[in-house]
Amino acid sequence: MREMSTRSGVNEATLRMWELRHGFPMPQRRSSGHRRYSEADLARVRAVVRARESGLSLQAAIDLAHDQEEEQPASVYAALRARLPELEPQLLSKRAMLIISRAIEDECLARAERPLLFGCFQRERFYRASEARWRELARTAERAVVFADFRRLRRPRQAPLEVPLRAGQPLAREWAIVCESPGFAACLTGWERPREGAGERLFEGAWTVEAHAVRLAAQVCWRLGAAAAPGALDDLRERLYDAPVARENELRSAIQLSTRMVSYATAS
């Protein structure tokens, strides 16, 4: 523990408190009772220190340190369900998914400053139907990225980065939109249930304005986009993993987004 304290800059009393209250770090114990830390333990503690310095709470910093090293979910829906079991999924029609998506897009245009935007469209033709809206979203966004079964990676000017999905990828069956910014954060995700005959398209989905959940969704999209387009999104890593998560706007976001949804649902 003395060596861990010296190399990490975290005093021994703090390390004991983290271990007792948060189960972190979890060193091996020798028969004498002495703790034995690995280099990986040291790297995790240093990651927590960096995250704390950027403004994250201790628990959020510990969660982030674990997230960066563990195998990550390959879809937005899987990530949110794994980390937020209290987020109850709903059976949503295509119309409901579209209403929520439009509400998030419009609230993003109205309130978000330089947001990070990610959209999962399953099929290229679905994206082309919304391309004009997404070009407008990309115009004021720090970065916009869309996923679909595109034939190749494309970097159109003044438009979202187009990232192709393989048929076997979990994200290929999802509908998702993620808007991450300090002023407004929201995401919707849902996987499409197999259709029976000519029945309507149905999704098991959920939406949230909880800032940590939206950050997690954005991180999943960033990882998949960075893997498909090496170098294209490297400059976003610091913002998504080191910048503090702003939570003060969550209630306002929930109220205004819900108001838009109701307005859109009753307009037609």
Secondary structure as GFF3:
##gff-version 3
##sequence-region A 1 268
A	DSSP	alpha_helix	2	8	.	.	.	ID=ss1
A	DSSP	alpha_helix	12	22	.	.	.	ID=ss2
A	DSSP	beta_strand	28	29	.	.	.	ID=ss3
A	DSSP	beta_strand	35	36	.	.	.	ID=ss4
A	DSSP	alpha_helix	39	53	.	.	.	ID=ss5
A	DSSP	alpha_helix	58	69	.	.	.	ID=ss6
A	DSSP	alpha_helix	76	83	.	.	.	ID=ss7
A	DSSP	beta_strand	90	93	.	.	.	ID=ss8
A	DSSP	alpha_helix	94	111	.	.	.	ID=ss9
A	DSSP	beta_strand	116	120	.	.	.	ID=ss10
A	DSSP	alpha_helix	124	140	.	.	.	ID=ss11
A	DSSP	beta_strand	143	148	.	.	.	ID=ss12
A	DSSP	beta_strand	161	164	.	.	.	ID=ss13
A	DSSP	three_ten_helix	170	173	.	.	.	ID=ss14
A	DSSP	beta_strand	174	180	.	.	.	ID=ss15
A	DSSP	beta_strand	185	192	.	.	.	ID=ss16
A	DSSP	beta_strand	202	208	.	.	.	ID=ss17
A	DSSP	alpha_helix	211	228	.	.	.	ID=ss18
A	DSSP	three_ten_helix	234	236	.	.	.	ID=ss19
A	DSSP	alpha_helix	237	241	.	.	.	ID=ss20
A	DSSP	alpha_helix	250	267	.	.	.	ID=ss21
###
